[in-house]
Amino acid sequence: MKHKTEIFSSFTKYKKRAERFRNSDIVNIRTDNGMELCYTEFNKFLEDQGIHAERANVYSPEQNGVSEPFNYTAMDAAKAMLKDSGLGNGFWVEALLCFTCVWNRVCHEHQKKTPFELFGGRKPSVKHFKIFVTTAYVGVLRQTRKTDSEVNYDISNHESSDEVKTEVETEITKEVEPESPIEIKTENFDEADNLRTPLNEVVWVREAAPRRDKYRTDIFYKVERFNSRLNSKKAVASYCKSNNIKYDPIFFNFSGKNTYSGIVKEGTEDSSETLRKVDNNNTEA
């Protein structure tokens, strides 16, 4: 909702959808004492529908021990997702929807069923789950692209739905007619490779983190100014694919024998080739 005045129409829509989903009627609601929930039209609607309203005391969020803590948890998670993905604060709604969708489909403390199953009586599907902010390719019809590329690249945000809804923020300037089919293309064609950012244009940082027992050292790679720490070549490959970066496994060295920490750039003294030479010298010694 953009305005609190929309709460009545939103509630009536939710009531119809929830009752159809559960095949039962709403008999009780619990709210605070906000004016948007206490005006005459809303109260008359509840009375006509036979719905009992429980309202908390003014400025007493502790009386609502479920919604208030969840609101703080959800917003903290949305902030963390935005910071990790590198998106601006304007995408907080998409981050919040993504977190809520995942939260409702996993089990929590002292629960053997997910919130989705407790509410609807059936197990949810998680096949459509994707990493928040993933690579998407939008096909452009041959009749409209002429000399342009047949694919437009940008990011897609995971939204809360049983079916995958992909919101694509593209820079397509040509309008595609409504009846024209739009399909998501994979990276199995040469054009996608040409659109990837070269590896040597990304500043990678290598971190060596000794464990408390001092017998092992964990190695992490991350892109400079970003917080995602990758602890394996598989994780790096997935990150490069999601962020449209060319991936070369030879560039990354996860050997704990070398404790170098700092910027690793292809073609410099700090490259992975140099790190491997250091490992070989240590082995011979």
Secondary structure, 3 states (H helix, E strand, C coil): CCCHHHHHHHHHHHHHHHHHHHCCCCCEEEECCCHHHCCHHHHHHHHHHCCEEEECCCCCHHHCCCHHHHHHHHHHHHHHHHHHHCCCHHHHHHHHHHHHHHHCCCCCCCCCCCHHHHHHCCCCCCCCCCCCCEEEEEECCHHHHCCCCCEEEEEEEECCCCCCCEEECCCCCCCCCCCCCCCECCCCCHHHHHCCECHHHCCEEEEEEECCCCCCEEEEEEECCCCCCECCHHHHHHHHHHCCECCCHHHCCCCCCCCCCEEECCCCCCCHHHHHHHHHHHHHC
